Amino acid sequence: MENILFAIFDIFNFGLVVFMWWFTVKNYKTLPKTIPVHFDFDGKPDNFGSKKYSFLLPVLAVALYALFAFVVRDPESANFPVKITPENEYAQFLIMKIFIRWIYFLIMMIFLNSQDYMFRYSFDENAKPRIPMTTAILSVLVSVMFVFIITAQFK
């Protein structure tokens, strides 16, 4: 059962990568020559670059997908906050496999939100991000804290 759920999660995350590439390629031709490539915490651009930079996040998404896929397939290569023993190995590896997939989903949501905001801001300086960056970062931090608590329960 868990393998089916993991397969669904993996397909969904891969679909997010494909969607990000589609979104970038679809909007690339309409972008101005110079686009914002970095934003401060207030949502204002503080660095601009060529529209070629619009491919940076999709490339990072593919690289992270490959890295996370490797870690999930080879759990022994991951760094765990508790000592892995034969008694806790199954539970710890299961927690890690779920968490890696979840954290990749959150990272993709941050990437998609950033890409969308970058494209919208290129045309409208009054555009706002759909999800504030502080909310996105807090979701990752809360997830990390949660997984440490769960991991400690299954020492």
C-alpha positions in Angstrom: 0.0 0.0 0.0 2.8 2.4 0.9 4.5 1.8 -2.4 1.3 2.8 -4.3 1.1 6.0 -2.2 4.8 6.8 -2.8 4.3 6.2 -6.5 1.4 8.6 -6.6 3.4 11.2 -4.7 6.4 10.7 -7.1 4.2 11.1 -10.1 2.6 14.2 -8.7 6.0 15.8 -7.9 7.3 14.9 -11.3 4.1 16.5 -12.7 5.0 19.7 -10.9 8.4 19.7 -12.6 6.8 19.2 -16.0 4.2 21.9 -15.2 7.0 24.3 -14.2 8.8 23.7 -17.5 5.6 24.1 -19.5 4.7 27.3 -17.6 8.2 28.8 -18.3 8.4 27.8 -21.9 4.8 29.1 -22.5 5.5 32.5 -21.0 9.1 32.9 -22.2 8.4 34.6 -25.5 6.2 37.3 -23.9 8.7 38.3 -21.3 10.6 41.5 -21.6 14.4 41.4 -22.2 15.1 42.2 -18.5 13.1 40.5 -15.7 13.4 40.6 -11.9 15.5 37.6 -10.8 15.6 38.2 -7.0 13.2 39.7 -4.5 13.6 41.0 -1.0 11.3 40.0 1.9 9.0 42.9 1.1 8.4 41.5 -2.4 10.4 44.2 -4.2 12.9 43.1 -6.8 16.5 43.9 -5.9 18.2 42.3 -8.8 17.4 42.1 -12.5 18.7 40.0 -15.3 18.2 38.6 -18.8 15.0 36.6 -19.4 17.2 33.6 -19.8 17.2 33.5 -16.0 13.6 32.3 -16.1 15.0 28.8 -16.8 17.0 28.8 -13.6 14.2 27.6 -11.3 13.1 24.8 -13.7 16.7 23.6 -13.9 17.0 23.6 -10.1 13.7 21.8 -9.8 15.0 19.0 -12.1 18.3 18.8 -10.2 16.5 18.6 -6.8 14.1 16.0 -8.1 17.1 13.9 -9.2 18.8 14.4 -5.8 15.7 13.6 -3.8 14.9 10.6 -5.9 18.4 9.2 -5.2 18.1 9.8 -1.5 14.6 8.2 -1.4 15.9 5.1 -3.3 19.0 4.8 -1.1 17.9 5.7 2.5 21.2 4.7 4.0 22.8 7.7 2.2 20.7 10.2 4.2 21.7 11.8 7.4 19.3 10.9 10.3 18.9 12.8 13.6 18.8 9.5 15.5 21.0 6.4 15.4 19.6 3.8 13.0 19.2 0.4 14.5 17.6 -2.8 13.2 14.6 -2.1 15.5 13.9 1.5 14.2 15.2 1.1 10.7 11.8 0.6 9.1 10.1 3.4 10.9 13.0 5.9 10.3 13.3 5.0 6.6 9.5 5.4 6.2 9.5 8.8 7.9 12.4 9.9 5.7 10.7 8.7 2.5 7.5 10.6 3.4 9.4 13.7 4.5 11.6 13.9 1.4 8.6 13.7 -0.9 6.7 16.3 1.2 9.6 18.8 1.4 10.1 18.5 -2.4 6.4 19.4 -2.8 6.9 22.4 -0.6 10.0 23.5 -2.5 8.2 23.1 -5.8 5.3 25.3 -4.5 7.9 27.9 -3.5 9.5 27.7 -7.0 6.2 27.9 -8.8 5.1 30.8 -6.7 8.4 32.6 -7.3 8.3 31.9 -11.0 4.7 33.1 -11.3 5.5 36.3 -9.3 8.6 37.0 -11.4 6.6 36.7 -14.6 3.6 38.8 -13.4 6.0 41.5 -11.9 7.7 41.7 -15.3 4.5 43.2 -16.7 3.0 44.9 -13.6 5.0 46.5 -10.9 2.0 46.4 -8.6 1.7 42.6 -8.7 1.9 40.8 -5.4 3.0 37.1 -4.8 0.1 34.8 -4.5 1.7 33.3 -1.4 3.9 35.5 0.8 7.4 34.2 1.0 7.3 34.3 4.8 4.4 31.8 4.7 6.2 29.6 2.3 9.4 29.5 4.4 7.5 29.0 7.6 5.8 26.0 6.1 9.2 24.4 5.4 10.5 25.2 8.9 7.4 23.8 10.6 7.7 20.7 8.5 11.3 20.2 9.5 10.4 20.7 13.2 7.5 18.3 12.8 9.7 15.6 11.3 12.3 16.0 14.1 9.6 15.4 16.7 8.2 12.4 14.9 11.6 11.0 14.3 12.4 11.3 18.0 9.2 9.4 18.9 10.5 6.3 16.9 14.1 6.1 18.2 
